[in-house]
């Protein structure tokens, strides 16, 4: 999803941003937040159930022939709907966004952003298949900054990714997050780097 050059740019942007604040910024990007395997099965089964109706009404074909056509319809639709270019389009937008949001929350917890000393961890999360991006801040930040503040970060990130420049999107979003954090959480006398300066790339799960 990202080249080595892109990763290095993002890591350097995180390092520069954290020099301005006691907050911690962490980035996660995933190809997809879910495999959505059930949706191709559901569409294929629905089509297969409808196939016999016109055949029984307009033809005198034997049951075995109709059954074989029903089976072929199921397998054909299943094959097409499991193609990546089609599968994600079958999933309702709300479902895609809910799955991506849940994955963002899982990543926030999995990488320990809730364990920083001042509770000032920030996750920048992107899921490509769902066309979803989110910034999640820990409670220490949310006490001073409303979640709406991160909307500009998300808009910039999505715009750059849509233009085919994901690394630029992360760099811009990191910079905007840094501006907010620097205002409310300036560097302390000991500005420890509590989390790795990294961007984590994930690949689809099977659920």
Residue, then its C-alpha position, 0 to 999 in steps of 0.5 A: x500500500x505504501x512504498x519504503x519512501x512513503x513510510x519513511x516520509x510518514x515516520x519523519x513527519x511523526x518525529x517532527x510533529x512529536x517534537x512540538x508536543x507531549x502528545x503521541x501520534x500513531x498511524x495505521x492503514x489497512x487494505x480493508x477492515x473486513x473480508x465481508x465474506x457473507x455478502x457474496x453468499x447472500x447475494x448469490x443465494x438470493x439470485x439462485x432462489x429467484x431463478x426457478x420462478x420464471x422457468x417454472x412459469x414459462x417452461x416445461x423443463x424438468x426439475x433437474x434442468x431447473x435445479x442445475x440452472x439454479x446451481x449454475x446461477x448461484x456459482x456464477x453470482x458467487x464467483x463474480x461477487x467475490x471479486x474484490x472490485x465488486x465485493x465491497x460495492x455490495x456492502x451497504x455504506x453504513x456497514x462498511x463505516x461501522x466495520x472500519x470504525x470498530x477496526x479503528x477502535x481495535x487498533x487504538x487499543x492493540x497498539x497501547x495508545x490508551x497507556x501513555x502517561x498523560x493519556x495523549x495518544x492520537x491514532x490516525x486510521x485509514x481503511x482503503x476498501x471502505x474509503x474511510x479515515x478517522x482520528x481517535x484521541x485518548x481521553x486526556x485530549x478529548x477533555x480539552x479538544x472536541x472530536x470535531x476538531x479532527x474533521x479537517x485532518x480527516x478531510x485533508x487525508x481523504x482528499x490526498x488519498x483520493x488523488x492517489x497520494x496516501x503518503x501526502x495525506x498522512x503527512x498533512x494530517x499529522x501536521x494538522x494534528x500536531x498543530x492542535x496538540x502543540x496548542x493544548x499539550x506543549x512539550x514537557x520538561x521530559x518529552x518522552x517518546x512513549x510509542x514507536x514512530x511508525x505507520x502500521x500496514x494491515x491486510x484483510x481479515x477473513x470475517 
